[in-house]
Structures are given as structure tokens and as C-alpha cells.
Amino acid sequence: MLRNTSSSMSGRSSMSRRLFLTTTGAVSLGLTLTACGGSDSGGSSASSKPVSQADIDKAMKTPTELTFWTWVPNIDKEVALFEAKYPAIKVKVVNAGQGTPQYTKLRTALKAGSGAPDMVQIEYQAIPTFTITDSLLDLRPYGASALKEKFVDWTWQQVSGSKGEVWAIPQDTGPLGMLYRKDIFDKHGIKVPTTWDEFAAAARKLHKADPDVYLTNLAANQVAAWHGLLWQAGAKPYVVSDRSDITIGVDDAVSRKLGAYWGGLAQEGVVSTDPDFTDGWYAGFNKGKYATWITAAWGPAFLSGSAKATSGKWRAAPLPQWDASKPSSGNWGGSTTAVIRSTKNPIAAAQFAQFLNSDPASAKMFATEQFFFPATKALLTDATFTGDAPAFYGGQKVNQVFADISSTVNSSFQWPPFLDQAATDWTETVGKSLADKTDTVRALGTWQTRLTTYAKSQGFTVETP
């Protein structure tokens, strides 16, 4: 639920940059990671056979210490719920960095064959980076498949492998919506745009009326937002068919449509392209420079702590649509709990990952303590969550808005196993074109070429749509 106090927002604000804006590290196909799993009372880290309930019960009563790498603040509270249910299991929580720094340390430990944790916090987009090197444990033998119906469909797709593997358990999400300044809209007679054509017209109207105000800011350094917009538009920039075959389509027809749209608005000067999560960007929100923020479900809580001077002026709405008859959204952010394949205690580790994110009390605590946006269907229909009406948003039930949006997120979007390279190349091509007001469609072609060249250098067979 959303809160409007500085104390409740302090942890959430500091997390936004490191949790949702990180990208994953690249891996080479030549990197071979050997699983060195043992077992805890009948489980095997490499086993594909279902583990019996008797073996699970035995393992959960056997004194065991697990190590969990996570950057989530105050997660000890959720961990304590697990330890209360399973007193024999002790969980050592370690902050090994946020996003990329943690992933780098994890790859180093895996390559060395020692020092890796049992469980790890991992963002959705990072999962392919570690499944391609056989680093994650398939959780199906440990009962994970039974949890599928508890989670929003698209989140389960994000943690599932091509052969039905369950690589992680969803924890939180970031479906994309739009926060907007009702006072600015009202002043200039702007209706909440429901299509991208209406959005473009509103951008031109607003900036003409007040050159100091932009309808929105599309940050030229924010590849995560671009991926979210690609996702909403129905693009399939990365399609991985097996370990060595990938289709890269960051310059396909859908991508070009997006490039022409945003590049055109940037060239017209009716949307800004300021780098986000900077002092200037924060100031822009507080002084009314941006009339909307295209952001994820974690954005409302973040904004209420970062733009306090604008309290009561904001509202939430779904993204404008390319096809209003087929509501769609993308996702920006969120993470999961995965189990490292080399764990010597796969049963206990797998049960922890499942409990942490599916136990009703633990899942709700993430929403109320860390202000995460839920991945479970139960919470997204829980009136105590969806009914929250923060004063910052004029009493609007913002959680309900984003809960409805979550049901429209496309389930087919995939990530590449070299997202850091995709991010670097995007920033230096597409992002630069937005900032410089040059040809964004041409920049997409350069992004495609650079990424294709990189993928081939890593041993992939690359196709284009």
C-alpha cells in the first residue's frame, strides 16, 4: 500500500535506483559452470525426480544453515516468519550488492566453485543470464509447480523455462502505467490520453501553451523504460529458442514504430529527455516541469516521497494504447528468489524460496513493509491493499489502478542472456539519438547491428525477424 510519510518512504526511495534500474552482466557461452550439489535428506541439486513429502518433512526438521543473498532492506522480518515455521532452519541474510554488483560476485563464486549462496535475489531480466550457464536449480521437483495459480500469469512465464522448468519464484512486479498532474491537465484543458496519438497531441498542446512544461520525460539513459514500452507495444526484441540460437529484433517494425514516435516527439522538443534519478530530474517533478511520469507500479510510492511539494496533485491511469480495443502494458522492474544449483541443501533452499514469496503473511509484508507491488493474485484482489487511498493522489485508489494494469501485461516477452550489452548499446545509440534529437529509427538499426555482432562473438547463432 502507498504511504505518504517520509519515514515509510526512506527505504523505498533508496531502492528504486538500485533494484529496478540495474541490468545484468554478460556471459560467454564458453563459460562452463559445474554444479557441485549435494543433498539434504533425499534431495539432489541435479535431480529431476519429484522429491517426496517424507523427504521434505525430514529435511525441514534437520538443523541446517542457508545463505541468502538479497538487497531488500529489512527482509529479516519476512525471513523470521520462515524460521518460526521451520525452527531447525537458520537463514543467513547477506547483502552482496544490488543488482549488477551482486550478479558479478555471484558469477565469480560460481566460476570458482565456492562461496555461492544457497538462494539469491534475482530480477526477472537476469534469469536468462544464469540459466544459460546451468546455475539455477529447477524448482519443479520441490513442489514449485503447485504454486503457479497463486501468481499473476505473466510473472510465472517470466520464471519458467522453455521445457517447463521453474527457475525462480516471483516476488514483486512493476507493471507500467502513467502518473499525471491533474492540476496541469485541468489548467490546460487536457483530457487523460487513452491512445498514443492523443498523448502526442497533448504533448504539443501543453508545450506550446507553456514552454517550461513537458507532458513527459523519456530519459535518454533509461533502457529499462524503453524495454517496458517495447513490451507494451507487443515487440519481441529477443527470442531465445535454445542455448545457442537467438532472434534479435530490436529494429523490427514494432520497434521502428516506437522509435519514430518517441524520436519524433523528442525532435519536436515537446517531450524532454533528461537523465532520470538525478538532482535535476527530482527538481523537475517538484517544480512542475513534467506533467506525467510513465512509470511502473513502484512509482507511486517512490514519487510520494520524492516530490512532496506536489502532494494531492497527482493521479494514476493506464498507459495510452496503440490499440484501444486491446489494452496492453509492459513491465519495468521486480524480482524473484532463485536457488543456486550448487546448493548442498536443495530441499530447504527450495522450500524457503517458495515460502518467502507465496506464504500470505510474508507476501503481504513485502507490500506493507517494503512497498513492493505484489506478484500474487490474492494480494492484487485484497481490499486492504487495493482500497488504499493516499492523500498524495487525491484519495485515488492507485493500487487498484495498477492491479488492473497488471492483468494486461503481455506474457510472451523474453530477455536475452546478455542484457548488459543490450543496455550499453542502447544507451550509446537509441538513447543518444533521443538526447541529441537525431534520427532514432536509424539509431535502432545501429543498435541491432551492434547487438548482433556481440551475440555472434559469444557463439550465438543469430536470426532476425
KEKOLMI-319187 format. One record per residue (C-alpha): residue number from 1; residue in three letters; x, z, y negated. Coordinates in steps of 0.02 Angstrom, whole numbers. Layout:
<sites>
     k     r     east       up    north
   NUM   ALA        X        Z        Y
...
</sites>
This chain:
<sites>
     k     r     east       up    north
     1   MET        0        0        0
     2   LEU       54      -29     -178
     3   ARG      106      115     -287
     4   ASN      139      123     -472
     5   THR      265      263     -488
     6   SER      450      240     -517
     7   SER      494      361     -379
     8   SER      396      266     -249
     9   MET      470      101     -304
    10   SER      652      150     -312
    11   GLY      691      112     -131
    12   ARG      583      -43     -128
    13   SER      659     -120     -283
    14   SER      836      -99     -221
    15   MET      790     -176      -55
    16   SER      713     -335     -121
    17   ARG      877     -422     -157
    18   ARG      968     -372       -1
    19   LEU      827     -382      126
    20   PHE      734     -537       77
    21   LEU      861     -645      -10
    22   THR     1000     -644      117
    23   THR     1048     -790      226
    24   THR     1128     -789      395
    25   GLY     1303     -832      448
    26   ALA     1354     -993      531
    27   VAL     1407    -1002      711
    28   SER     1503    -1130      807
    29   LEU     1442    -1198      972
    30   GLY     1617    -1166     1033
    31   LEU     1592     -978     1012
    32   THR     1554     -904     1181
    33   LEU     1486     -728     1186
    34   THR     1490     -644     1354
    35   ALA     1357     -516     1395
    36   CYS     1431     -359     1467
    37   GLY     1268     -272     1505
    38   GLY     1244     -127     1620
    39   SER     1081      -47     1667
    40   ASP      984      111     1639
    41   SER      892      161     1794
    42   GLY      843       -8     1860
    43   GLY      852     -121     1707
    44   SER      980     -258     1686
    45   SER     1030     -336     1522
    46   ALA     1032     -508     1601
    47   SER      884     -488     1718
    48   SER      729     -596     1702
    49   LYS      628     -497     1829
    50   PRO      494     -381     1762
    51   VAL      550     -200     1757
    52   SER      434      -84     1850
    53   GLN      340       54     1761
    54   ALA      427      177     1875
    55   ASP      597      118     1813
    56   ILE      538      126     1633
    57   ASP      474      304     1656
    58   LYS      636      355     1738
    59   ALA      743      278     1600
    60   MET      642      360     1462
    61   LYS      670      531     1540
    62   THR      856      504     1563
    63   PRO      967      577     1425
    64   THR     1026      425     1326
    65   GLU     1100      387     1156
    66   LEU     1059      223     1073
    67   THR     1138      149      918
    68   PHE     1027       57      794
    69   TRP     1096      -47      652
    70   THR      973      -59      508
    71   TRP      974      -65      319
    72   VAL      797        4      298
    73   PRO      801      160      188
    74   ASN      730      320      261
    75   ILE      694      239      429
    76   ASP      741      405      508
    77   LYS      559      451      482
    78   GLU      499      314      599
    79   VAL      641      347      721
    80   ALA      587      530      729
    81   LEU      417      475      796
    82   PHE      503      386      940
    83   GLU      616      533      978
    84   ALA      467      650      977
    85   LYS      383      544     1110
    86   TYR      542      523     1211
    87   PRO      645      683     1187
    88   ALA      780      626     1307
    89   ILE      824      476     1199
    90   LYS      925      501     1042
    91   VAL      944      360      916
    92   LYS     1096      349      804
    93   VAL     1048      254      646
    94   VAL     1191      158      564
    95   ASN     1186       56      404
    96   ALA     1313      -80      439
    97   GLY     1267     -180      285
    98   GLN     1116     -277      226
    99   GLY     1081     -449      296
   100   THR     1236     -558      295
   101   PRO     1366     -416      294
   102   GLN     1282     -339      446
   103   TYR     1272     -505      537
   104   THR     1456     -536      505
   105   LYS     1503     -366      578
   106   LEU     1388     -396      725
   107   ARG     1468     -564      768
   108   THR     1639     -484      755
   109   ALA     1588     -345      875
   110   LEU     1509     -466      997
   111   LYS     1662     -577      998
   112   ALA     1773     -425     1027
   113   GLY     1663     -365     1169
   114   SER     1646     -190     1097
   115   GLY     1567      -99      952
   116   ALA     1400     -188      951
   117   PRO     1242      -82      933
   118   ASP     1102      -72     1059
   119   MET      969     -126      934
   120   VAL      982     -218      768
   121   GLN      878     -258      615
   122   ILE      868     -447      602
   123   GLU      774     -562      486
   124   TYR      666     -699      559
   125   GLN      780     -836      495
   126   ALA      932     -755      576
   127   ILE      864     -754      753
   128   PRO      925     -931      798
   129   THR     1100     -883      741
   130   PHE     1110     -757      882
   131   THR     1002     -835     1017
   132   ILE     1111     -989     1019
   133   THR     1257     -879     1073
   134   ASP     1156     -781     1203
   135   SER     1174     -623     1101
   136   LEU      996     -559     1107
   137   LEU      902     -485     1253
   138   ASP      743     -569     1311
   139   LEU      616     -428     1299
   140   ARG      486     -502     1417
   141   PRO      545     -406     1572
   142   TYR      520     -244     1474
   143   GLY      338     -272     1433
   144   ALA      352     -355     1263
   145   SER      233     -497     1305
   146   ALA       90     -373     1312
   147   LEU      112     -343     1125
   148   LYS       80     -523     1073
   149   GLU     -100     -496     1020
   150   LYS      -53     -348      911
   151   PHE       44     -458      791
   152   VAL       -4     -597      671
   153   ASP       10     -758      769
   154   TRP      142     -843      662
   155   THR      256     -691      668
   156   TRP      255     -693      857
   157   GLN      300     -877      853
   158   GLN      449     -834      743
   159   VAL      520     -715      875
   160   SER      481     -825     1026
   161   GLY      599     -944     1114
   162   SER      563    -1120     1173
   163   LYS      539    -1057     1352
   164   GLY      431     -910     1304
   165   GLU      569     -784     1276
   166   VAL      532     -638     1162
   167   TRP      690     -613     1060
   168   ALA      631     -476      943
   169   ILE      480     -376      886
   170   PRO      409     -415      713
   171   GLN      419     -276      585
   172   ASP      365     -343      416
   173   THR      322     -507      332
   174   GLY      320     -600      166
   175   PRO      175     -725      157
   176   LEU      185     -823       -5
   177   GLY       58     -802     -145
   178   MET       53     -808     -333
   179   LEU       55     -664     -457
   180   TYR       -9     -712     -628
   181   ARG      -30     -639     -802
   182   LYS     -218     -632     -830
   183   ASP     -195     -595    -1015
   184   ILE      -89     -751    -1043
   185   PHE     -209     -859     -942
   186   ASP     -356     -792    -1041
   187   LYS     -270     -816    -1209
   188   HIS     -236     -999    -1174
   189   GLY     -394    -1040    -1078
   190   ILE     -305    -1070     -914
   191   LYS     -400    -1054     -752
   192   VAL     -309     -993     -597
   193   PRO     -244    -1156     -521
   194   THR     -305    -1191     -345
   195   THR     -207    -1354     -322
   196   TRP      -31    -1402     -368
   197   ASP      -99    -1539     -483
   198   GLU     -195    -1405     -579
   199   PHE      -37    -1299     -582
   200   ALA       64    -1441     -659
   201   ALA      -70    -1472     -790
   202   ALA      -74    -1287     -833
   203   ALA      116    -1283     -848
   204   ARG      112    -1423     -975
   205   LYS      -32    -1348    -1073
   206   LEU       44    -1174    -1083
   207   HIS      219    -1227    -1133
   208   LYS      150    -1344    -1267
   209   ALA       45    -1203    -1338
   210   ASP      189    -1078    -1332
   211   PRO      364    -1148    -1305
   212   ASP      430     -973    -1269
   213   VAL      320     -954    -1114
   214   TYR      332    -1045     -948
   215   LEU      197    -1050     -817
   216   THR      327    -1002     -688
   217   ASN      511     -990     -649
   218   LEU      580    -1082     -498
   219   ALA      750    -1002     -477
   220   ALA      887    -1130     -451
   221   ASN      984    -1005     -345
   222   GLN      841     -960     -228
   223   VAL      841    -1061      -68
   224   ALA      725     -935       16
   225   ALA      585     -980     -105
   226   TRP      617    -1165      -77
   227   HIS      604    -1142      110
   228   GLY      441    -1048       84
   229   LEU      371    -1192      -17
   230   LEU      429    -1317      114
   231   TRP      342    -1208      243
   232   GLN      180    -1208      144
   233   ALA      186    -1397      121
   234   GLY      196    -1424      309
   235   ALA      377    -1482      312
   236   LYS      483    -1466      468
   237   PRO      659    -1467      398
   238   TYR      736    -1403      559
   239   VAL      675    -1435      735
   240   VAL      788    -1368      872
   241   SER      746    -1441     1042
   242   ASP      887    -1359     1139
   243   ARG     1055    -1280     1108
   244   SER     1141    -1438     1050
   245   ASP     1002    -1550      984
   246   ILE      928    -1529      812
   247   THR      821    -1635      698
   248   ILE      864    -1609      516
   249   GLY      733    -1668      393
   250   VAL      766    -1588      225
   251   ASP      745    -1761      146
   252   ASP      586    -1817      233
   253   ALA      425    -1872      148
   254   VAL      359    -1695      126
   255   SER      524    -1634       56
   256   ARG      531    -1779      -65
   257   LYS      355    -1740     -124
   258   LEU      411    -1563     -159
   259   GLY      571    -1623     -242
   260   ALA      480    -1746     -355
   261   TYR      353    -1615     -404
   262   TRP      469    -1471     -449
   263   GLY      610    -1582     -509
   264   GLY      488    -1671     -623
   265   LEU      421    -1509     -698
   266   ALA      598    -1446     -724
   267   GLN      649    -1609     -810
   268   GLU      496    -1597     -923
   269   GLY      552    -1422     -968
   270   VAL      381    -1345     -931
   271   VAL      446    -1229     -795
   272   SER      606    -1128     -807
   273   THR      742    -1121     -676
   274   ASP      827     -957     -721
   275   PRO      926     -873     -582
   276   ASP      823     -732     -511
   277   PHE      861     -548     -487
   278   THR      971     -548     -643
   279   ASP      955     -447     -803
   280   GLY      886     -598     -895
   281   TRP      757     -629     -760
   282   TYR      697     -449     -763
   283   ALA      686     -457     -952
   284   GLY      585     -617     -939
   285   PHE      448     -529     -843
   286   ASN      442     -382     -962
   287   LYS      431     -489    -1119
   288   GLY      305     -614    -1050
   289   LYS      418     -764    -1027
   290   TYR      343     -804     -856
   291   ALA      155     -816     -834
   292   THR      165     -821     -643
   293   TRP      282     -774     -504
   294   ILE      273     -873     -343
   295   THR      323     -735     -226
   296   ALA      296     -651      -59
   297   ALA      185     -506       -9
   298   TRP      325     -385      -51
   299   GLY      325     -450     -230
   300   PRO      178     -348     -297
   301   ALA      260     -182     -256
   302   PHE      426     -244     -323
   303   LEU      354     -308     -486
   304   SER      258     -148     -522
   305   GLY      423      -56     -526
   306   SER      522     -190     -618
   307   ALA      401     -241     -755
   308   LYS      317      -78     -802
   309   ALA      286     -135     -980
   310   THR      161     -263     -912
   311   SER       54     -143     -811
   312   GLY     -128     -194     -797
   313   LYS      -96     -373     -847
   314   TRP      -57     -448     -677
   315   ARG     -170     -514     -539
   316   ALA     -139     -596     -371
   317   ALA     -202     -760     -298
   318   PRO     -160     -878     -155
   319   LEU      -35    -1017     -187
   320   PRO     -103    -1178     -261
   321   GLN     -134    -1302     -120
   322   TRP      -80    -1479      -82
   323   ASP     -244    -1500       13
   324   ALA     -376    -1377      -46
   325   SER     -481    -1410      110
   326   LYS     -341    -1344      221
   327   PRO     -275    -1180      147
   328   SER      -94    -1153      194
   329   SER       51    -1040      149
   330   GLY      231    -1010      194
   331   ASN      334     -853      214
   332   TRP      479     -777      119
   333   GLY      560     -625      195
   334   GLY      527     -496      328
   335   SER      625     -441      479
   336   THR      618     -384      659
   337   THR      700     -268      784
   338   ALA      803     -354      917
   339   VAL      902     -287     1064
   340   ILE     1081     -342     1091
   341   ARG     1104     -418     1263
   342   SER     1262     -318     1297
   343   THR     1173     -151     1286
   344   LYS     1204      -34     1431
   345   ASN     1030       38     1409
   346   PRO      913     -112     1401
   347   ILE      756      -19     1454
   348   ALA      771      118     1324
   349   ALA      826       -4     1190
   350   ALA      682     -123     1227
   351   GLN      556       19     1225
   352   PHE      624       76     1058
   353   ALA      605      -97      980
   354   GLN      427     -108     1042
   355   PHE      377       68      992
   356   LEU      455       59      819
   357   ASN      351      -90      767
   358   SER      191      -77      870
   359   ASP      155      108      875
   360   PRO       12      130      749
   361   ALA       89      281      662
   362   SER      261      201      649
   363   ALA      195       33      590
   364   LYS       86      116      458
   365   MET      232      220      399
   366   PHE      329       61      359
   367   ALA      184        9      248
   368   THR      166      175      160
   369   GLU      345      239      154
   370   GLN      449       81      135
   371   PHE      308      -26       61
   372   PHE      335     -163      189
   373   PHE      199     -291      212
   374   PRO      131     -273      389
   375   ALA      152     -388      537
   376   THR       18     -305      642
   377   LYS     -162     -365      643
   378   ALA     -225     -186      645
   379   LEU     -145     -142      479
   380   LEU     -199     -303      397
   381   THR     -379     -254      433
   382   ASP     -357      -69      395
   383   ALA     -466      -24      246
   384   THR     -345      111      190
   385   PHE     -214      -25      170
   386   THR     -315     -174      111
   387   GLY     -425      -67       -1
   388   ASP     -284       -3     -110
   389   ALA     -322      -49     -291
   390   PRO     -169      -16     -401
   391   ALA     -190        1     -588
   392   PHE      -41     -115     -615
   393   TYR     -151     -257     -551
   394   GLY     -305     -203     -646
   395   GLY     -381     -120     -493
   396   GLN     -374     -280     -391
   397   LYS     -357     -259     -202
   398   VAL     -192     -351     -195
   399   ASN     -153     -305      -15
   400   GLN     -316     -388       37
   401   VAL     -267     -547      -55
   402   PHE     -103     -559       39
   403   ALA     -182     -506      204
   404   ASP     -298     -656      188
   405   ILE     -150     -767      143
   406   SER      -56     -709      298
   407   SER     -187     -789      410
   408   THR     -147     -960      333
   409   VAL       41     -961      365
   410   ASN       90    -1110      473
   411   SER      154    -1057      644
   412   SER      267    -1206      679
   413   PHE      407    -1179      552
   414   GLN      582    -1162      628
   415   TRP      752    -1107      565
   416   PRO      922    -1183      602
   417   PRO     1064    -1084      683
   418   PHE     1171    -1115      529
   419   LEU     1061    -1059      386
   420   ASP     1204    -1001      277
   421   GLN     1270    -1179      271
   422   ALA     1097    -1244      230
   423   ALA     1085    -1116       89
   424   THR     1256    -1157       17
   425   ASP     1223    -1344       23
   426   TRP     1050    -1322      -56
   427   THR     1118    -1219     -200
   428   GLU     1254    -1347     -236
   429   THR     1136    -1496     -226
   430   VAL      949    -1464     -247
   431   GLY      969    -1301     -341
   432   LYS     1097    -1379     -458
   433   SER      981    -1525     -492
   434   LEU      844    -1406     -545
   435   ALA      960    -1308     -658
   436   ASP     1037    -1466     -733
   437   LYS      869    -1560     -744
   438   THR      938    -1706     -644
   439   ASP      861    -1806     -501
   440   THR      802    -1679     -372
   441   VAL      744    -1812     -249
   442   ARG      919    -1888     -248
   443   ALA      990    -1713     -225
   444   LEU      884    -1693      -69
   445   GLY      973    -1844        6
   446   THR     1141    -1764      -32
   447   TRP     1083    -1601       48
   448   GLN     1029    -1698      202
   449   THR     1197    -1787      215
   450   ARG     1299    -1629      192
   451   LEU     1198    -1530      317
   452   THR     1200    -1671      445
   453   THR     1388    -1686      431
   454   TYR     1409    -1499      455
   455   ALA     1294    -1492      606
   456   LYS     1388    -1634      691
   457   SER     1553    -1547      657
   458   GLN     1484    -1396      751
   459   GLY     1443    -1500      904
   460   PHE     1259    -1535      874
   461   THR     1175    -1699      912
   462   VAL     1078    -1732      753
   463   GLU      922    -1836      731
   464   THR      819    -1871      575
   465   PRO      629    -1877      570
</sites>
